[in-house]
Structures are given as structure tokens and as C-alpha cells.
């Protein structure tokens, strides 16, 4: 039985490999690989056979996931399905809207209007940055153009909460002006492509989807 399963895994590898060669990802315009796990195993498998099967699976995944477009199928999806009172599509729509709101409020210096959306750590960091601008009599301007992508990249379960890591790829025009109104950084005619990775958190068994922003970082 174990030999049959291993042969099946090799067959899956060959088919998926052909998809890697000929398949395309409409978003990235590059090859896209989906690694499929064998979820249902025969009941008569011994621990030794299961260990061998897991080892073969790991080798195949490492071989297939040698490129940035590899997606371990179902891992993020299954994690999201474990969250109570949660809809992934609605979450991404809301998260994208919150991204715009926070971005604009931060650049306008209206930090208090978004305080309920931020963790204390993020609020303090944003507030410090705004005060530094005000101290130097600088003004920040942002023109949000569009989202190129909003995607859940990871899900992490803590003791009493859950965190969802979202990657936002956007087009923006950002300008920083000095006290005299002259541009310090940025260009009114240059649209930047910016990748932000934000982490949202809420109580694990919350009845309402009251997510707060707990981490931000930019990717090159």
C-alpha cells in the first residue's frame, strides 16, 4: 500500500511540475505553483510508513517551493476557517478601507480619529512621528491612487487572540514639505509602488470583528 501511495505522490509531482512550466499567474504574470498534500491516509499504515511518507512529501514540497510563487495549498485558508465569526472576503475589504483611513489620518496628523483602530504601541509610534513633523514645521501629503493587491499572507494563533498578516501593494504619491512649503522628499509627478505588511489582531473568540493594527512594516 505504501508503494502505491508513493507512486501516486510522484504522479502528483509530475502533473504539478507541468503546471509550473505551463501555468501562469494572471496577477504576477509568472509561473504559479500549487503544492497539494495527501490528506487522507490508509488506516492500516504503520508509524514507520507514515514517517516515510512525510519525508517524501517534505522533499517534494521543498523541490516545488523553490520559487516565490509557490503556495502551500490550503494552509492559510484552513487557518482562517478556524476563526469564529469571520468572513475572509469581508475582512479584506474592511482591512483595505482601514488602510486608507489610517494612511490619510496619519499624514493629516489626525491621530486621535483612528486611535480605536491602533494598538498602544502603534499609536505611540504614529504620534511620535507626527509630533516630530510638527516640531520641524513639516507637512506630509499623500494621494492614494489604488490598490494593486490586498492579500492575507499568514495567520497566527496566540493564547487568547489571533493575528492576520496582510500585504498591501498600493500606488501612492507621497510628499514631505518644509516650513517654507518647499518639497523635502517626494515628487508630485511620481507615483510610488509601495508594499506594506500590516498585522491585525483581535480576541480569538470575539463575537464582533473588532480588529486593531498591532504591527506595520514596509517591504522593498
N, C-alpha and C positions, 0 to 999 in steps of 0.2 A: 504493500500500500504506500509506504513512504517513497518508493521509487517512482510510483505513478504521480505522486504529488510533486516531486522534484522535477519530473519531466514537464508537468503542467506549468510549473513556475518558469522553466526555461522557455516554454512556448509563450507565456505572458511577456517575458523579457524580449523575445524576438519581435512580437507584434508591437509592443510599446516602443521598441527601438526604431521600427519602421515609422511609427508616428512621430518620433523625434526627428527623423530625417525629412519627412514629407509634410507633417502637420505644421500649421502656423498659428501664431497668436495675433489676433487682429489688433490688439492694443499695443503690443510691443513690436509687431511686425517681425518677430523672430520665432525660432522653434520653441515649442512648448511641450514639456514632458509631464505626464501624469503617472505616478507610481501607484500601482494597485496592490493592496495587501490581500492575502488569503485569510479571510476572517473565520470561516467555518472549517474546522479540522475534524478528521475522523475521530470517533470516540475511543477507538482501540489503539491509538498511538501511545507509545511508551514515552516516558520523560526524555530518554535519550534521542528518540526520533524527533520529538518536538524541539529539542535543543539544536539538532542538526538542521531542521527546517528553518529555525530562527536565524541560524548562522548564514544559510543560503540567502534568505530574504534580506539580511543586512548587506551582504556583498552586492546583491542586485541593486538595492537602493543607492548604495554609495556609487556604483557604476553609473546609474542613471541620473543621479543628482549632482553630476559634476558641472552643471551649468546653472546659471542664476534663475532660469525659468522653470526649474523643477518644483513641482508642488506635491508633497506627500498628501495624497488624496484623503479628504475627509477629516483630517486631524483638527483643523480649526473649526470646520463645520460641526463636528461632533462635540467639541468643547462648547461652542455657542449653544448647542441644543441642551446642554446641561443647566443653563442659566434660567431660573424661574422668571416668569412674566417678561419674556424677552422675544423680540422680533428683530432679526438681523437687518432686514431692509429698512425698517423704521429707524433703527439705531443709526445706521449710516447716514440716512437723510438728516436726522437730528444732529448728529455729530458734525456733519458738514456745515449746517446752519450755525451751530455753536462756534465752529472755527471762524466763520466770517464775523460773527458778533464780537468774539474775543479779540480778533485781529484789529477790527476797527476801533473798539473801545481802548485797547492798549495804545494805539497810535494817536488817538484823540486825548489820551490822558484821563479818560473817564473810568478809572479802575473800580470805583465803588458800584457802578452799574452792573458789573459782572462778578462781584465778589462771591455770590452764591454759587457760581459755576467753578470756582477755583478752590484748591486745597490751600491751607495756610502757607505752605512752602512756596507754591506758585504765586499766590497773592503777594507775598513779601518780595519775591524776586521781581515781579512786574512793577510793584510800587517803587522799589528801589531804582529801577531803570527809568521810570517816569520822573522821579524826583531829580535824578542826575541830569536829565534833559532840561528840566525846568531851571535847575541851578545854573546851567550853562546857557540859558535863554535860547534853547534849540527847540525846533518844532519838527515833528515827524508826520509825513504824509504817506498814505498808502491808497492805491487804486487797485481794487481786486478785479481781475479780468475774468477768470474762470477756473474751474477745477478740471484738471486733466485726468485725475484719478483719486478715488477715495476707497481704501481697501483695508480690511481687517487683516493684520499681519500675524497677530498672536493673541492668545488668551491665557491668562494666568490666574489660578485659584489660590487665594491666600486663606488664612484660617477662617475669617469671617467676612471676606469680601472677594470680589472678582475684578480683575483688571483686563481691559481690552486695549490692545495697542493698534492704533490706526495710522496708516500712512496717507498723507495728503500731498498730492502733487498739484501745484497751482501755478497760475501765471499772475504776476503782480508787477506793479510799478511802485517802487519804494524810494522816497526822497527824505533826506535829513537836511534841514536848513538851519543856518546860524542866526544870531540875533539880528544881523543886517538883512536877513531874507535870502542871502545867497546860498546856493546849494553846496553842502559839505560832501555828501555822498549821494550817489544815485543819479539817474538821468530821466527826465520827463519823457523821453522818447525811446527808452529802453525797457522792454518787457522781460522780467526775470522769470525763469522757471525754477521754482523753489520746492524742495521736498522737505516736509515737516513730518516728524513722527511724534504723535501725541498719545499719552496713556490716560484713559478714563477709568474711574473706579466707582463702584457702588457696593452697598451691602449685599452679601450673597443671596439672602432670602428676602430681599426687599419687595414690597408689594407694588411700589412705584419705581419707575426708571429714573431715579434722581442721580445721574452721573455727575462726577466732578473731575476736573482736569488735575492730574497729580504729577505729570511729567511732560516736558517738551524738549525736543532736540531737532536740529536740522541736519540733514544728510547732504553730502556734497553731490 
